Amino acid sequence: MAVQICPKCKTDNFSWNIDVSETTLTKWSCLHCKYIAVENETDERKCLRCNQKTETKLKDKIEEFWWCSNCNSTTKVE
């Protein structure tokens, strides 16, 4: 499995696994800073910065934001 850039610590250590009890949820975690977020597979859109359909909504214990796995940008959900 390929790793991505972590939206919190910006290292190349962000990986995912599927929650077997809930097929639409993907759990993301950073091996470096231990950040954990959940992605709902149904929440995706075209990135406002790179114009690719690679932006998904991540939610952690504190906040929810859009994260683009292509250009590594984040946008807070207000």
C-alpha positions as CSV (number, residue, x, y, z in Angstrom):
1,M,0.0,0.0,0.0
2,A,1.3,3.4,-0.9
3,V,1.6,6.1,1.7
4,Q,0.5,9.7,1.4
5,I,1.6,13.0,2.9
6,C,0.1,13.4,6.3
7,P,-2.2,16.5,6.5
8,K,-0.9,17.2,10.1
9,C,2.9,16.6,10.2
10,K,3.5,16.8,6.4
11,T,5.6,13.6,6.4
12,D,5.2,10.8,3.9
13,N,3.7,8.4,6.4
14,F,-0.1,8.6,6.0
15,S,-1.7,5.2,5.2
16,W,-5.2,3.8,5.3
17,N,-7.1,0.6,6.1
18,I,-10.8,-0.3,5.6
19,D,-13.1,-0.6,8.7
20,V,-14.5,-4.2,8.2
21,S,-17.6,-3.4,10.3
22,E,-18.5,-0.4,8.2
23,T,-17.7,-0.7,4.5
24,T,-18.0,3.0,3.6
25,L,-15.4,4.1,6.2
26,T,-11.7,4.2,5.7
27,K,-9.4,4.8,8.7
28,W,-6.3,6.9,8.0
29,S,-3.3,7.0,10.3
30,C,0.1,8.6,10.3
31,L,3.0,6.4,11.4
32,H,5.1,9.4,12.3
33,C,2.8,11.7,14.4
34,K,0.1,9.1,15.2
35,Y,-2.6,11.3,13.7
36,I,-5.9,9.4,13.1
37,A,-8.8,10.4,10.9
38,V,-11.8,8.7,9.3
39,E,-12.9,9.1,5.7
40,N,-16.4,8.4,4.5
41,E,-16.0,7.0,1.0
42,T,-19.2,8.7,-0.2
43,D,-17.7,12.2,0.5
44,E,-15.5,13.1,-2.4
45,R,-15.3,16.0,-4.8
46,K,-13.1,17.7,-7.3
47,C,-10.2,19.5,-5.7
48,L,-10.5,23.3,-5.8
49,R,-6.7,23.7,-6.2
50,C,-5.6,20.9,-8.6
51,N,-9.0,20.2,-10.3
52,Q,-8.7,16.4,-9.8
53,K,-11.4,14.3,-8.3
54,T,-9.0,13.3,-5.4
55,E,-10.4,15.3,-2.5
56,T,-12.1,13.5,0.3
57,K,-13.5,14.6,3.6
58,L,-11.5,13.5,6.7
59,K,-12.9,13.7,10.3
60,D,-10.9,13.4,13.5
61,K,-11.9,14.0,17.1
62,I,-11.6,17.8,16.7
63,E,-12.3,18.8,13.2
64,E,-13.6,17.9,9.7
65,F,-11.8,19.0,6.6
66,W,-11.4,18.3,2.9
67,W,-8.0,16.7,2.0
68,C,-6.7,16.2,-1.5
69,S,-4.4,13.2,-1.9
70,N,-3.1,14.5,-5.2
71,C,-1.8,18.0,-4.2
72,N,-2.0,17.5,-0.3
73,S,-4.1,20.6,0.2
74,T,-6.6,20.9,3.0
75,T,-9.8,23.0,3.4
76,K,-11.7,23.3,6.6
77,V,-15.3,22.4,6.7
78,E,-17.2,25.3,8.1
